[in-house]
Amino acid sequence: MEQEKIRNIAIIAHVDHGKTSLVNELLKQGGVFRENQEVLDRVMDSNDLEREKGITILAKNAAIHYKDYKINVIDTPGHADFGGEVERALKMVDGVLLVVDAFEGPMPQTRFVLEKALALNLKVIVVINKIDRPDTRILEVEDEVLELLFDLNANEEQLNSPIIYASARLGVASKNRDEKGSNMVPLFEEIINHITPPSGDRQKPLQMIVSNTEHNDFLGKLAVGKIENGKIEVGQTVAVTNFYHQDDVKKLRVQQLFCFDGMKKTEVKEASAGDIVCVAGLMDIMIGDTICDPENVEALEFVKISEPSVEMTFMVNDSPFAGTEGKFVTSRHLRDRLYKETVKDLSLRVEDTQSTDAFAVRGRGEMHLAILIENMRREGFEFQVSMPKVLIKYDENGKKMEPIDRLTVDVPEDCVGSVMSKLGARKAELVSMKQQGSRTRLEFLIPSRGLFGYKSELLTDTRGEGIMSSVFEKYDYFKGDIERRNCGALVAHEKGECVAFGLANAQERGTLFVTTGDKVYGGMIVGENPKGNDLVINVCKRKQLTNMRSAAADDAIRLTPAKQMSLEKCIEFLNDDELLEVTPKSIRLRKIILDHDKRQITKYREKLNNQN
């Protein structure tokens, strides 16, 4: 296709502002699906985990044909923890659709992704989505977007970015805020008119930067990226190098070549500058590498991915139930899988530790690492993880510095006091406070570690109506100690099976995580104690039956339903003397030292050391 007829765009936004729904409508109205074809909601969220959680985790490519133009679209994640996916996707495009909720307005992730797009000097089209909501604030949201562009030092052209008013749910868009529109044509037209064609030169030697990799069972590794200059053909010998290691040059042969067409890949014989393609046959290629002409080896600089801020230790499972439920249980399996993940997830870091059975894994946040843990357990891995900790840095004078997040909380008006009180105890500083109808938006700067375990507290304090989101802001000086959690743990006394009699006695001590028939072991956490200290209980205790007792003499045992602990809730609950045991079938919380007497001796020694 002629270069002038190609448009490469990424859709960026805060989580839940409607990016994937908008892509759905663009695909439908762009003729990608048959008229009678049944189309799932959020068709781009093809991963099982994405559909279950209702979020986009991986950036994905699609292509839409409108009139005689080809629009390559990249749907990006909205959650801050997957910002690395957004950063590398922006390297492939010439413009972005910035989707903003017509009620919520710009949120922390909106600021983060827009800042990256402006830094790359990309064209921007603002899409104010969900205009069919009854509580829209369109004029205020327009002002907030303009204010955000000013804050991020946008140039004059970016400040005058066109605005489209859309409802992805209804499949309509309009250039006039007072008109609803009847289809997505106004948005298609704005993309064609405002976003510039790719700027590469097809006559120059080949240069293509690899922004993503995929795996195919038949073809092996596929390199995905935009051709910056020149053209690429099937059977061509190419050189692969990296901007930071330009001495290392590999010569490989292109076996197959694919372009995106709708949601599918179509095999082609050649492609030219401006096209986004998949290349097969380059097995040793990595994200960030440059594919170029062997006669003119010149590497392109890849976008710098933001550094991780949270660390967890992944280790081999050594609990009494180790090896009973998992398929991959050894340190070799664990190490290979973690290092394999770093190849496709550039914002993840893995390091060996002094122990051969433990590995330090660093990511962008709790959600980032929780998704990795969930994917691994679904693949059959069995392992343990420690409590998440923030990565500490030191300045030139040796002063301790920690990551600070920008936190935005939307709460009902009558809950503001309790939220501010809880966040104040977590060393949060209030930056702004705005009234939006019956709700209040609070913006804080808070240490990243102050957010660990707070989400469940917020939902409790706001009766389930609170909404929070955060994004990394900067490193600042250490803010002091923050209490990790205000409750203790109920710890199982012995190995066995939970029975109703033992649970009935135990539930008087606090909230249980286990129910009748669950298998436990000594040192395993089976509940939480609201009084704050750890308590050893016996949930396997059976009623001693004698011939002096009759069944009618005892009251029927009534058990309170156990609290369901998801993976995210377990990670939030963890304390520094605890581990989370993860297997394909179970998730168990446990103490690092299982024996109660040894645990008490260790605590006593630590107390003496602190006093000295």
Summary of the structure (lengths in Angstrom):
residues: 612
radius of gyration: 27.3
end to end distance: 75.0
largest distance: 98.1
contacts: 2010
relative contact order: 0.09
helix: 26%
strand: 33%
